[in-house]
C-alpha cells in the first residue's frame, strides 16, 4: 500500500550499493524467517484457540438453553446452512427483474461478489483518506497561512458522526460505489489530519536541528526528516483507522448502495434473520483480521528500523 | 541593538558581544536564560562551558550554532555575523540524533546528500570520516545495531564529514558510562588535533572540563553570565591525578558550588512563594 513515499533516493541508493556478502538485518530472507515457520503457525494456533474459546462459550450457553437459537443462534447453526445464507448476498444481481430465484450466481459466487465490493470500497476509501490526510496535515505544518485557514475547520468537522454525512453522500453521489467510498473518506480524513499534525509535532527536535545545521532547506527537512520520522506513527494510525473504515462502510452500504455487506445486514434486519446477521459479522471479522495482518506485514517491511518493544514487554 | 565597529579579529572562530537570550520574551512566562555574554574563541581552541544545570550554557551553544536567535547582542564566526545555521558549525547532541531509518554511512553523508552529491562521492566521504572515528567496519549497519558510544562516534563522524571549523558539543557523553566516557574523551582529543577545528564543549562534569579544555568558561546560575574563564595549561596527554590537575579541580569545584547553592536557594524561594 502506497502510504507515504519514503526517502526514495537514499533508500534506493542503499539497495544498490549493498555489498552482497555483508550480513544485514533487514534482508528479505531473514524477515520471512522471522514471520514464517513455527512462529507463524503458533500465531495461527493462538488465533484459532482464541476464537474457538469464544465460540465454545456461546455453544455452551446454547446447550444450557440460555441462548435462544431464534435470537442468538450459535456458530454451528449460522455457519451450517451456508448455501441458504449465501442466497441473500449479492442482493442486487439476485433480485434483478427477470431473474428467477434459482438463476443468477451461486451462493459462493454471491458471497464473493459482495465481499469483493465491500473490500474494494474500504480499500479505496482508506487509501484516499490516508493520502489526503497526510498531504493536508503536512501542508498545515509547512505553510503557516494554510494552518490558520484550514486547521480550525478540520477541527470543527472532526467530531461530526459519519451518520450525519450519510444524507450528504446521497445528495452528492446518489447510489453506487461513490457514496460508500465518500463515507469512508469523510469518516477517517479529519481524524487522520489531526493525527498527522500530532505526529509531526512529536518529531525529535534534535533530528530537525541536525538537518538544519547541515544546511537542509525547509522542503528537504520535510522530505528527508519529518516524513520518514512520522511513518511509524502514521502506520499505527492507519491500522486503527482500518477498523473504523470497516465500521463506516457498513453504515454507508445499508442505504445508498445496491449491494454489499451493509445491504445484507439490512436485509437480515428487515426479514428477522439472526443467523444471517451473525454469518455476516463472522465474514466481516475474518476480513478485518486479514486486512490488519497484511498491514502489519507491510509495517514490518517498511519500518525495518524499529526496535521490537513487544518482545521486551513479554519478558517482564 | 547598534554596535560600533566590533573590536575583534575577524579570524576568531567565535566572537560574542553582549549576547543575551530571554525565552518567551514579552509574555508572562518570560525568563532570562543568558545575560551579557562576551566571548572570544580562537581557531583550534578547545573551550569547555561549565555551569550548573539550567544555567543557559546549552542555550549559548544553540545561539552560536544559529539554531536560535539571541534577544540581545550579536555573534560572529570568522568575521561573519551568525544568523542561520551553517555546516561550518556542526552541533553534536547529548541524545542520539542519528536518523534511525538510514544506515551509518548514509547518516554520515546526510549533509552531502542534501547538496546533491553523487552516491560514489557520498560513500567515499563517509568512509573517510568513519575511518577517522575508527568505525569503518560499521558502514552498513543501522544505528540501533550500535552501542551508545559507537553512536556518538558516528555523530562525530557526521559532523566531521561537513569539514566544520567549529564543533559544538552539547553534553555529548553525558549518557555514557564512566569508562566509555573516558575513552571517548581521548578519542575526541585525537579527532580535535587532526581536524584543527575549534571545539565548544558543554558539560556539568568538572573532571571532563579538566581532561579536555584549553580554557574553561564557568557560568553563573540563571540568568547565565560568565563568572570566570579559567585557562588550563597542563600538557596533553593529561594526568588527571597530578597535583596541578587536583588544584584546578578544587578551584572549579569552589566556583561551581557557589552557583549551585545560589540556584538551590532561588528554587526554594520560588517554591515557597507559590
Boltz contact constraints between the chains, C-beta under 6 A:
constraints:
  - contact:
      token1: [A, 10]
      token2: [B, 106]
      max_distance: 6.0
  - contact:
      token1: [A, 13]
      token2: [B, 119]
      max_distance: 6.0
  - contact:
      token1: [A, 14]
      token2: [B, 103]
      max_distance: 6.0
  - contact:
      token1: [A, 22]
      token2: [B, 140]
      max_distance: 6.0
  - contact:
      token1: [A, 206]
      token2: [B, 93]
      max_distance: 6.0
  - contact:
      token1: [A, 206]
      token2: [B, 97]
      max_distance: 6.0
  - contact:
      token1: [A, 207]
      token2: [B, 97]
      max_distance: 6.0
  - contact:
      token1: [A, 209]
      token2: [B, 67]
      max_distance: 6.0
  - contact:
      token1: [A, 210]
      token2: [B, 97]
      max_distance: 6.0
  - contact:
      token1: [A, 212]
      token2: [B, 85]
      max_distance: 6.0
  - contact:
      token1: [A, 213]
      token2: [B, 85]
      max_distance: 6.0
  - contact:
      token1: [A, 213]
      token2: [B, 90]
      max_distance: 6.0
  - contact:
      token1: [A, 213]
      token2: [B, 91]
      max_distance: 6.0
  - contact:
      token1: [A, 214]
      token2: [B, 87]
      max_distance: 6.0
  - contact:
      token1: [A, 214]
      token2: [B, 111]
      max_distance: 6.0
  - contact:
      token1: [A, 214]
      token2: [B, 114]
      max_distance: 6.0
  - contact:
      token1: [A, 215]
      token2: [B, 87]
      max_distance: 6.0
  - contact:
      token1: [A, 216]
      token2: [B, 114]
      max_distance: 6.0
  - contact:
      token1: [A, 220]
      token2: [B, 114]
      max_distance: 6.0
  - contact:
      token1: [A, 228]
      token2: [B, 101]
      max_distance: 6.0
  - contact:
      token1: [A, 305]
      token2: [B, 100]
      max_distance: 6.0
  - contact:
      token1: [A, 305]
      token2: [B, 101]
      max_distance: 6.0
  - contact:
      token1: [A, 305]
      token2: [B, 142]
      max_distance: 6.0
  - contact:
      token1: [A, 307]
      token2: [B, 144]
      max_distance: 6.0
